[in-house]
Amino acid sequence: MLTSLAFIFLAGMVLSWLFKKFRLPGLLGMIVTGMLLGPYGLNILDAAILSISPDLRKLALIIILTRAGLSLDINDLKKVGRPAVLMCFLPACFEIIGMVIIAPRLLGVSVLDAAITGAVVGAVSPAVVIPKMLHLMDERYGTGKSIPQMIIAGASVDDVFVIVMFAAFTGLAQGDGVSAADFLQIPISIITGLVFGAIVGIFLAIFMKRANIRDSAKVIIVLSISFLMVALENGPKNIVPFSGLLAVMSLSATLQKKDRGMASRLSSKFSKLWVGAEIILFVLVGATVDLKYAIAAGIPAVLVIFGAIIFRVAGVFLCMVKTSLNNKEKLFCMIAYVPKATVQAAIGSIPLALGLSCGNIVLTVAVLAIIITAPLGALGVDLTYKRLLEKEENAISDISPK
């Protein structure tokens, strides 16, 4: 396992550096590293690493969501208003609808199979999007209208919505049926996650103010509690739906609200943790990619993905209607909502494991979605944010509906 970790870090850093030299996103180099080292490439990664890959990827996601929460001013989100709420579900709905319209014609699948495929590829990747938005916040691009904050919030909730839709569609395909209670899980899991994280954050802020402990120890405490909250997500979900990742971000955002100085110091430390976590995340995402599925799919699957993206960006545009955002800023929001990686790597193979007839095509489209949209979206953000967004120096304005 130690040898595999050495390969992951060293090769990941080298290829990331090389891709950046050619003005390509470093994360693409990390994904390629995973494809080369993984079971579908040179197959030199230890089986033990691959067996815990989902947990390692979730650990990395917890780190970046905590970092996002520590930088997220709740007052900024309140000023964003309606667009932030719509970004949580409307683009994903449009993409699923687009897949239902396009996939049966190009791939020859049923409407239900197309809906399952749309639910898999419909989630934006917080692991790709959030680091980019945090960088924009650091440089104060778009912060005058809370654009990075809005995208962070939407990307964090978007996954909850899509995963519930995926569970509902796969349930239908297995003959289990779907009830109204299944869809009620979406708002309930969002609310319970946000409330529980905020309550824990309040108590943790009080404790940290009174306890004389170093910031490094505080980081360990925050991480440990975050791990427990994510683990709790798999516990009472049959009783009370609960989003652990949203609870993590809610906790850290509450800490930021209660003590900005401490939150700033902790955010800096989590940024350093992200240097290593990012490599692990994207290399292991790359290790899940089986190119033979992508090659076998051919042009129709690629066209389906681009067609679904068109529907997604239309959904993003609709979220921005009647706001103070100008056309350039709206275009940036559309670009920022393109990348996919983490959710697709996590659930893309589930239909195949369940024995569903659409299993192979869903996995193929999920693989292609990662290969195409992760670098496309990341590169799009890097190349356009200085041209499309204004750099703000002072106060934050309101972009809520006029």
Secondary structure, DSSP 8 states (H G I E B T S, - for coil): -HHHHHHHHHHHHHHHHHHHHTT--HHHHHHHHHHHHSTTTT--S-HHHHHTHHHHHHHHHHHHHHHHHHH--HHHHHHH-HHHHHTTTHHHHHHHHHHHHHHHHHT---HHHHHHHHHHHT---HHHHHHHHHHHHHHTBSGGGTHHHHHHHHHHHHHHHHHHHHHHHHHHHTT----HHHHHHHHHHHHHHHHHHHHHHHHHHHHHHHS---HHHHHHHHHHHHHHHHHHTTSGGGTS---HHHHHHHHHHHHHHH-HHHHHHHHHHHHHHHHHHHHHHHHHHHHT--HHHHHHHHHHHHHHHHHHHHHHHHHHHHHTTTSS--HHHHHHHHHHT----HHHHHHTTHHHHTT-TTHHHHHHHHHHHHHHHHHHHHHHHHHHHHHHS-B--S-----S--
